Amino acid sequence: MAQRQVSDDHALQFLASEGYLPLALSDHPGMVEAYTQLFAQTSKFFNLPPDSPEKTNHQAASGAAASEEGYSQIPHEKCIMTVKTSTHCPSTLRPELHTAWDLTGAFLASITTAIAHTLSLDPAVFSPFVAPCTAFPPTERTPTLVRMFRYDRPAAATAGPRVNAEKHKDLGLLSLVVGRSPGLQALDPSSNAWVSVEDEANLPPGAVARSGGLTATLLAGETLAFLSRGVYRAGVHRVVCAPSAENNAADPYRFSIVYTLRAAPAPLFTRDFESGVVGAFGPGERVEGESSAVMFERIMRTHWNVNAAPGVREEQRRKFEGRNGGGGVGVESRQERASG
C-alpha cells in the first residue's frame, strides 16, 4: 500500500484510485487529544437516559432526513448524533466538538489544496466551497457536518460479525472517519473484495499505538468524484461490527466519529475544474454559475440513505432500483425532498 502522508502525491494517487486512505492521526498536531476527548464526551452523551433533555431537545426528524441533524436511534443497530452548528449541539459535546471540528476543517482544507495540485488545477479552486465550512459554525448551518456513531455489537453467542451500515458512498468532497476499534471496511475496486482498513495490518506502521488507540481513514466522496470527472473515485465502504466477546466484553459498542466536508453553496463553474488531467466536462455535466447546492441535489437524487430507519431505507432502495433497473449503492445521508 502507498505511503500515507497526505502531502505525498503517492498517497493522493492511492486515494484517487481506491477511494480511501488510512492515516496515522498522530501525524496531525492536536488531533489525537481532540478526538480522544470528543470520544469521551460522545460516550457520556449516548449513555444518557432516553428522556434526557440533551437527547429529547435535539431529537432528529423522522423519515429520510433522520440522520441529517440531531439524535436518532435505530434499535439493535446504532445511535447517531449529527451536528451542523453550535446552536443545535448538545452542551455535553459542544466544547470538544468545537476543537475537533476546527482542527479537522483546516486539515481537510489543506488536503483539497493538495488534491487541486494533483489535478493540475488552481490551488484555490476548492476554496469557495470549503472555506465557509472549516470553522465550527456558531449559528448558520453549512452542509458540512459531524456524525457521532455508537454501533451495537452482536451478542457473543451469534455466529459472527454483523453489518451495521450497508455499503455506501459519502456525498461530499472528503470524509475523515476516526474510530476506536476496527469495523470500517472499504471495497477494493480492482478485486471487489472488502478491506478492513482499520486493522493494524492496513495502517501505517505503529499508527494505532502512536495515536492512542485511534484509527483514521480518509474517504473521497461523490462531489469530489464529480468535480474531478472520476479521477478521484468515491470510496465505497461499510461498517461491520464483531461480537463483543471478540473485542471487549465490557464494551458492547463500536464508536466512530465522521467529519464530512460538503461543499458550501457558491457559484460553480465546471470549466474551473478542467485541466489536462481532468479533461473537459461533457454537455450533460457542465455547470455555468449555478449554485453548488444544485449539483449536490442532483447527486443526492441518485442514492438512498443507509442511516435512515430500516423501513424508510428499504422504501428508498426499492424506488431507486425501480428507476435504475436494479443495483446501486447507498449514501451516508440524503434530504427528505430527495427521496422521491
Number of C-alpha atoms within 10 A of each C-alpha: 11 15 16 19 17 22 13 12 17 16 19 24 18 17 25 24 19 21 26 30 29 27 27 22 23 19 14 14 11 14 19 23 17 18 28 19 17 23 24 12 18 23 16 12 18 19 10 12 11 11 9 11 12 19 19 14 14 18 16 20 15 13 15 24 21 26 28 26 22 23 25 25 22 14 11 11 20 19 19 24 27 24 28 23 22 19 14 17 23 20 13 14 21 18 15 20 25 19 19 23 22 15 20 23 23 15 17 22 21 16 16 20 18 20 24 17 15 18 19 15 20 13 16 16 15 21 16 16 21 24 15 19 25 19 17 26 20 13 11 10 18 18 19 24 22 24 20 23 24 20 25 23 24 22 16 16 9 10 10 12 17 18 15 20 19 18 20 24 25 25 28 24 25 28 25 24 22 25 22 19 19 21 23 23 20 26 21 17 14 8 7 9 11 15 14 20 23 25 16 15 10 15 22 16 11 11 21 22 13 15 20 15 14 23 29 26 21 22 28 29 26 25 26 24 21 21 21 23 19 15 19 27 23 28 29 25 28 21 19 20 25 24 22 20 15 11 17 10 12 8 11 19 23 22 20 25 23 19 23 27 29 25 27 21 19 16 16 20 15 19 14 13 23 18 14 9 14 18 14 15 17 10 7 6 12 14 18 11 11 15 15 19 17 15 18 21 15 11 18 23 15 18 25 30 29 27 28 24 19 14 10 19 19 15 15 22 22 13 16 22 17 11 10 11 8 11 9 14 18 26 24 23 22 28 17 15 11 17 22 9
